[in-house]
Amino acid sequence: MMSRQAFLCGLGSLYLSLLFVFLLMDVYARPANNSALKEKPADSKDENEILPPDHLNGVKMEMDGHLNKEFHQEVFLGKEMEEFEEDSEPRKNRKKLMVIFSKVDINNDKKIGAKEMQRWIMEKTDEHFQEAVEENKMHFRAVDPDGDGHVSWDEYKIKFLASKGFNEKEIAEKIKNNEELKIDEETQEVLDNLKDRWYQADNPPPDLLLNEEEFLSFLHPEHSRGMLKFMVKEIIRDLDQDGDKKLTLSEFISLPVGTVENQQAQDIDDDWVKDRRKEFEEVIDANHDGIVTMEELEEYMDPMNEYNALNEAKQMIAVADENQNHHLELEEILKYSEYFTGSKLMDYARNVHEEF
């Protein structure tokens, strides 16, 4: 089987150069996928509304096959995640963590067990679901210009191309008259992928019209078991090198992450492989036979899987459980705050007792 290094070299010097530029810009950035959204300005609101996101909140793996590096924070903080910033005042962040701790500690014994953390993770995941539902209502109205409660593929296609800079009236006229559209190859590839997802979201009996619920499945496949299966198929298709519709460890860690032209890049590359190897061996490969099937990956991807939530709870506790009592005390969460919030709380030793 081809090694990762050989695979990266085979991509061509131009591709490697582009990856290296992105690496210099942000060494922790996820590899870019084929989504044209990445190339649009940040204030391109229309496209943000109608193009399915790669990052699904509260889901362990991105739609492009990359691990969700923010998953721990998302299922611990929920909507409060954005309130914890690197430059926030440490005292305020500590108080926020103390409030969260008290909410997770439902039996008020001053420590958090696996079952309490599991309950909290499920609650925060459901919170992400409800947020997606509310956002979907707004996004659906944006692509349903006639307000009839259904969106056709052509209606969506017109809005999507308009968000890409095409003249909306001209595109609508050409589609109405079945005229050929002059679209660049990259945009056409994105459209083809979206059309496949559109058909999958169209519940029986298929009519190529999506109602609000079906549109939610289109934008957020984690809300639909059928769309979750489709997302798994896409990920395995992208990673499966021998065509057996299963993933070995070498296939799972073979996704290119960046160049290895300097030691810093090599360290990042090694950390990336280490993370994927651990997730494969300890979590996704449920029966530990060295092979991940579609069923195993689907269970892993399902954000409302209670067993996964319990397993995640145990892992989160293990990270900060310094006294090895299989519970988390407030002091432990504060000390390991960066893991739970992504934000460092400075002067921990001096300030933690002041809060009491």
C-alpha positions in Angstrom: 0.0 0.0 0.0 1.3 3.5 -0.8 2.7 5.4 2.1 1.4 8.8 3.2 4.7 10.4 2.2 4.5 8.9 -1.3 0.9 9.9 -1.6 1.6 13.5 -0.7 4.6 13.7 -3.2 2.3 12.3 -5.9 -0.1 15.2 -5.5 2.3 17.5 -7.5 4.4 20.4 -6.5 1.6 23.0 -7.0 -0.7 21.3 -4.6 2.1 20.9 -2.0 3.0 24.6 -2.4 -0.6 25.6 -1.7 -0.8 23.4 1.3 2.4 24.8 2.7 1.0 28.4 2.3 -2.1 27.4 4.3 0.2 25.7 6.9 2.2 28.9 7.4 -1.1 30.9 7.7 -2.4 28.7 10.5 -0.5 25.5 11.5 -3.6 24.2 13.2 -6.0 24.7 10.4 -7.9 21.7 9.1 -7.1 20.6 5.5 -9.3 22.3 2.9 -11.8 20.2 1.2 -13.6 20.7 -2.1 -16.1 23.2 -0.7 -16.0 26.5 -2.6 -17.3 28.2 0.5 -13.7 28.3 1.8 -12.7 30.6 -0.9 -15.4 33.2 -0.4 -15.1 36.2 1.9 -16.2 35.7 5.5 -19.0 38.2 5.0 -20.6 36.2 2.2 -23.8 35.7 4.1 -26.0 34.2 1.4 -23.7 31.4 0.7 -23.2 30.7 4.3 -26.9 30.3 4.6 -27.5 27.8 1.8 -24.3 25.7 1.5 -24.2 22.8 3.9 -21.5 23.3 6.5 -18.6 20.9 6.8 -18.4 21.5 10.5 -21.4 20.0 12.3 -21.6 21.0 15.9 -21.6 18.2 18.4 -20.5 15.6 15.9 -17.2 13.8 16.3 -16.2 13.8 12.6 -16.5 16.4 10.0 -18.3 15.8 6.7 -15.0 15.7 4.9 -13.6 12.9 7.1 -11.6 15.0 9.5 -11.9 14.7 13.3 -13.7 17.5 15.0 -11.0 19.1 17.1 -13.6 21.2 19.0 -15.8 18.3 19.9 -14.9 18.2 23.6 -15.6 21.9 24.0 -18.9 21.7 22.0 -20.4 18.9 24.1 -19.2 20.4 27.4 -20.0 24.1 26.8 -22.8 24.0 24.3 -23.9 27.5 23.3 -21.6 29.0 26.0 -18.5 27.9 23.9 -18.1 31.2 22.2 -18.0 33.0 25.6 -14.7 31.3 26.5 -12.0 33.2 24.6 -8.2 33.1 24.9 -8.1 36.8 25.9 -11.1 36.7 28.2 -10.7 37.7 31.9 -9.6 34.5 33.8 -11.8 35.3 36.8 -14.9 35.5 34.7 -14.1 32.3 32.9 -13.5 30.5 36.2 -16.9 31.7 37.4 -18.6 30.4 34.2 -16.9 27.1 34.7 -18.1 26.9 38.3 -21.7 27.5 37.1 -21.4 24.8 34.5 -19.9 22.4 37.2 -22.9 23.0 39.5 -25.3 22.2 36.6 -23.5 19.0 35.7 -23.3 17.9 39.3 -27.0 17.1 39.7 -26.6 15.2 43.0 -24.7 18.1 44.5 -21.9 15.8 45.9 -19.2 18.2 44.6 -17.9 15.8 42.0 -19.0 14.7 38.5 -19.4 11.1 37.6 -19.6 9.4 34.2 -23.4 9.2 34.2 -23.7 12.9 35.2 -21.3 13.8 32.4 -23.2 11.6 29.9 -26.5 13.3 30.7 -24.8 16.7 30.2 -23.3 15.7 26.9 -26.6 14.4 25.6 -28.3 17.7 26.8 -25.6 19.9 25.0 -25.8 17.8 21.9 -29.6 18.2 21.8 -29.0 21.9 22.3 -26.9 22.0 19.1 -29.8 20.1 17.3 -32.3 22.7 18.4 -30.1 25.5 17.3 -29.7 24.0 13.9 -33.5 23.6 13.6 -34.0 27.3 14.4 -31.3 28.4 11.9 -32.8 26.1 9.3 -36.1 28.0 9.4 -34.3 31.2 8.4 -32.2 29.5 5.8 -35.2 27.8 4.3 -37.1 31.1 3.9 -34.0 32.4 2.1 -34.2 29.7 -0.6 -38.0 29.5 -0.8 -38.8 32.8 -2.7 -42.4 32.0 -3.5 -43.1 30.9 0.1 -45.0 27.7 -0.9 -43.3 25.5 1.7 -41.3 23.6 -0.8 -37.9 24.2 -2.6 -37.1 22.7 -5.9 -33.6 21.8 -6.9 -33.7 24.6 -9.6 -34.7 27.2 -7.0 -31.9 26.1 -4.7 -29.5 26.0 -7.7 -30.4 29.6 -8.7 -29.8 30.9 -5.1 -26.6 29.0 -4.8 -25.1 30.3 -8.1 -26.3 33.8 -7.2 -24.3 33.5 -4.0 -21.3 32.6 -6.1 -21.5 35.8 -8.1 -23.7 34.8 -11.0 -26.5 37.0 -12.1 -29.6 35.6 -10.5 -32.1 36.7 -13.2 -29.9 35.5 -16.0 -29.4 32.1 -14.4 -33.1 31.8 -13.6 -34.0 32.6 -17.2 -31.5 30.1 -18.7 -32.7 27.3 -16.4 -36.3 28.1 -17.3 -35.5 27.8 -21.0 -33.3 24.8 -20.5 -30.3 26.7 -21.8 -26.7 25.6 -21.1 -25.1 27.3 -18.1 -21.5 28.4 -18.4 -20.1 27.3 -15.0 -16.5 26.8 -14.1 -15.4 23.2 -13.3 -14.9 23.7 -9.6 -18.4 25.2 -9.1 -19.9 22.4 -11.2 -18.3 19.8 -9.1 -19.7 21.4 -5.9 -23.2 21.5 -7.6 -23.0 17.8 -8.5 -22.1 16.8 -5.0 -24.9 19.0 -3.6 -27.4 17.4 -6.0 -26.5 14.0 -4.8 -27.2 15.2 -1.2 -30.4 16.8 -2.4 -31.7 13.5 -3.7 -30.8 11.7 -0.5 -32.6 14.3 1.6 -35.8 13.9 -0.6 -37.9 11.5 1.5 -40.2 9.0 -0.2 -42.2 9.5 -2.3 -39.4 11.4 -4.1 -40.6 14.5 -5.8 -37.3 16.5 -6.0 -39.0 19.1 -3.7 -37.7 19.6 -0.2 -39.9 20.8 2.6 -38.5 22.4 5.6 -37.8 19.1 7.4 -36.1 17.6 4.4 -34.1 20.8 3.9 -32.9 20.4 7.5 -31.6 16.9 6.6 -29.9 18.4 3.5 -28.0 21.0 5.6 -27.6 18.9 8.8 -27.5 15.2 7.9 -26.9 14.4 11.6 -30.7 15.0 12.0 -31.6 12.2 9.7 -30.7 8.5 10.0 -30.9 8.1 6.2 -28.6 11.1 5.6 -26.2 9.9 8.3 -25.8 6.7 6.3 -25.2 8.8 3.2 -22.6 10.9 5.0 -20.8 7.7 6.1 -20.8 6.3 2.6 -19.2 9.6 1.4 -16.5 9.4 4.0 -15.7 5.8 3.3 -15.7 6.5 -0.4 -13.1 9.2 0.1 -10.9 7.1 2.4 -11.3 3.6 1.2 -8.3 2.8 -1.1 -9.0 -0.9 -2.0 -12.7 -0.5 -2.7 -14.0 -3.0 0.0 -16.2 -0.4 1.6 -14.4 -0.8 4.9 -11.5 1.1 6.5 -8.3 -0.2 7.8 -6.1 1.8 10.1 -3.7 2.7 7.3 -6.6 4.0 5.2 -8.0 6.0 8.1 -4.7 7.8 8.7 -3.8 8.3 5.0 -5.8 11.5 4.4 -3.2 14.1 3.6 -2.7 16.8 6.3 0.1 19.0 5.1 3.7 19.1 4.0 6.6 17.8 6.0 9.2 20.2 4.7 10.3 21.4 8.1 10.3 20.0 11.7 7.3 22.1 12.8 5.2 20.6 9.9 6.5 17.2 10.7 5.5 17.5 14.4 2.0 18.6 13.3 1.8 15.7 10.9 2.8 13.2 13.6 0.3 14.6 16.1 -2.5 14.4 13.5 -1.7 10.7 12.8 -1.5 10.0 16.5 -5.0 11.5 17.1 -6.5 9.5 14.2 -4.8 6.3 15.3 -6.1 6.6 18.8 -9.7 7.4 17.7 -9.7 4.5 15.3 -8.3 1.9 17.7 -10.0 3.0 20.9 -13.4 4.3 19.8 -14.5 3.7 16.2 -13.3 0.1 15.8 -15.9 -1.2 18.3 -14.9 -4.9 18.1 -11.2 -4.2 17.8 -10.7 -6.4 14.8 -8.6 -3.7 12.9 -11.4 -3.0 10.5 -14.1 -0.3 10.6 -17.3 -1.1 8.8 -20.0 1.3 7.7 -22.1 0.2 10.6 -19.3 1.0 13.1 -18.7 4.3 11.5 -22.4 5.2 11.5 -22.6 4.4 15.3 -19.6 6.5 15.9 -21.0 9.4 13.9 -24.4 9.3 15.5 -24.4 12.3 17.9 -27.4 10.9 19.9 -25.8 7.5 20.6 -26.0 7.2 24.4 -23.2 4.6 24.5 -20.9 7.0 22.7 -21.9 9.8 25.1 -21.0 7.6 28.1 -17.7 6.6 26.5 -16.9 10.2 25.8 -17.8 11.1 29.3 -15.4 8.5 30.7 -12.6 9.8 28.4 -13.2 13.4 29.4 -13.1 12.5 33.1 -9.9 10.4 32.6 -8.1 13.5 31.1 -8.3 15.5 34.3 -8.9 12.9 37.0 -5.7 13.5 38.9 -6.7 11.6 42.1 -7.9 8.6 40.1 -11.3 8.4 41.7 -13.1 8.2 38.4 -14.8 11.5 39.1 -14.0 15.2 38.4 -13.8 17.7 41.2 -14.1 21.4 40.5 -10.4 21.9 41.1 -9.5 19.4 38.4 -11.8 21.0 35.8 -10.3 24.4 36.6 -6.8 23.0 36.4 -7.5 21.4 33.0 -9.7 24.2 31.8 -8.0 24.4 28.4 -9.2 20.9 27.5 -12.8 21.7 28.4 -13.0 25.3 27.1 -10.1 25.8 24.8 -9.2 28.9 26.9 -6.4 29.0 29.4 -7.3 30.1 33.0 -4.2 31.8 34.3 -3.0 31.9 38.0 -5.0 28.8 38.8 -3.2 27.9 42.1 -3.5 31.4 43.4 -7.0 32.2 42.4 -9.0 28.9 42.7 -9.3 29.2 46.5 -10.2 32.9 46.3 -13.4 31.9 44.4 -14.6 29.9 47.4 
